[in-house]
Amino acid sequence: MLNPDIVGRTFTGATSFAVTQESITQFCEAIGEPNFSVAPPTYSIKISLTESEVVLKESGLDWSRVVHGDQRFEILRPIVAGDALLCSSTIESARSVAGNEIVTVRSDLHSGTDLVASSWSTLVVRA
Amino acid sequence: MSTLSVGQELAPHTFIINRAKLLAYANASGDQNPIHQDEAFAKFVGLENVIAHGMFTMALAGRYISDIAGSAAVKEFSARFIKPVVVPANVDVELIVSGKVLELDERSAKIEITATCGDVKVLGMAKAVIALS
């Protein structure tokens, strides 16, 4: 059971994520994308979902029962090799529907003071 | 990119999903949940078989958009995971992705994306906004 006090709170990662060309190339190859010069639009999930997992596990959520409900990205500029991205995760909502917990996490990725991408993950914790 | 018009249907593309691709995606994304690789585990937790990462299916839909506009042009992208893509061993599962132009102005286009596996829609409400150069 998720601690309800965390709704509305923002958790910022302790360290930034260093984007390497190798990690972009590996992601591109996994999805068959031939252009390795920028990260594909869903690349940031690699950072945001890992951060969400840390935050939600610390808040008492059983990650092994989590399924991904929906996902949205807003991309201000493409992620490129050399970016150092700091992820802040905000628990926007948590509600219970038919015994399942539904949690929406917003993840903002900043390079310095510039927002690069925001994403929203809706995660369903099966009863 | 050729000129788009509202209501235009974009040519479908078929992507192959198999166990090897799920392993490559797990390693690239860091999502090592065993339901995407381990058949015994997937069945133990009540699934029919190994299922694809929802984000892998979404990434392929994203590639469909990148093929049209380039990865750098994608400004917004959203999808709901409505049905799992079941991936048995030694099978190439076909994911068919198609698109339709919903809205268009001088600077951007909104594309509705359809993704199906064996005639079953696996993504719901899938849309992307691309910048037009």
Interface residues (C-beta under 8 A of the other chain):
Chain A: S23 Q26 F27 E29 A30 I31 G32 E33 N35 V38 A39 P40 P41 T42 I45 K46 L49 T50 V67 H68 G69 D70 Q71 R72 F73 E74 I75 P78
Chain B: F15 K21 A24 Y25 N27 A28 S29 G30 D31 G54 M55 F56 M58 A59 L60 G62 R63 I65 S66 G70 S71 A72 V74 K75 E76 F77 S78 A79 R80 F81 G124 M125 A128
